[in-house]
Amino acid sequence: MSSAIDVIENLNILTSHIKVSEGEYFRVYSDPLGIPTIGYGYALAIKGEDGRWKYY
């Protein structure tokens, strides 16, 4: 069974990896697929099956 410390350590490692691989932006930008994004890969909206944007 994992301890809470292991979970937190693993989340910190994962977050660091994402920041390095995706970059970290403190403004809204379009990712390579044209999805409005902020931070390090947080999609602000995605296109639904109907082609319309769904905002989060």
N, C-alpha and C positions, 0 to 999 in steps of 0.2 A: 504494500500500500504506500502511495506517495504521501509525503508530508506537505504541509502548506508551503514550507520553504522551498521544496523542490518545484512545486507548481509556479511559484513566483519567480524563481530563478529561470525556469524554462520560458516563461512569458517574457522576461527581460531579454533573454538570448534571442527569442523569436522577433521581438520588437526591434532589437538592434539590427538583426539581419534584414528585416523589411526596410528599415531606414536606409541602410547602405545600398540595397539592391534597387529600391524604388525612388530614393531621394526623399527629402522632407521639405515641403513648401508651405509657407505661412500665408498663402493667398490661393484663391481658386484658380485652377488651371485645367486644361483639357488633356486627358491622358491620351496615349496613342490611338485609342478607339473613339476619341471625341467625347468621352464621358467627363462631365464636370466633377472635379476631384479637389480635395484639400488635404493638408497634412502629409501623411505618407501612405497614400492609397485609399483614403476614405471617399467612396463614391457618394456624391450629393444627390445624384439622380441616375436612374437607368431607364432604358427604353423597354417598355413592356411588349408583349406579343403583338399588340395592336399598333406598335410604332410610336406611341405617345410616351413622353417623359413621365416618370413617376419619381417624385421628390421625397427625400428622407430628411 
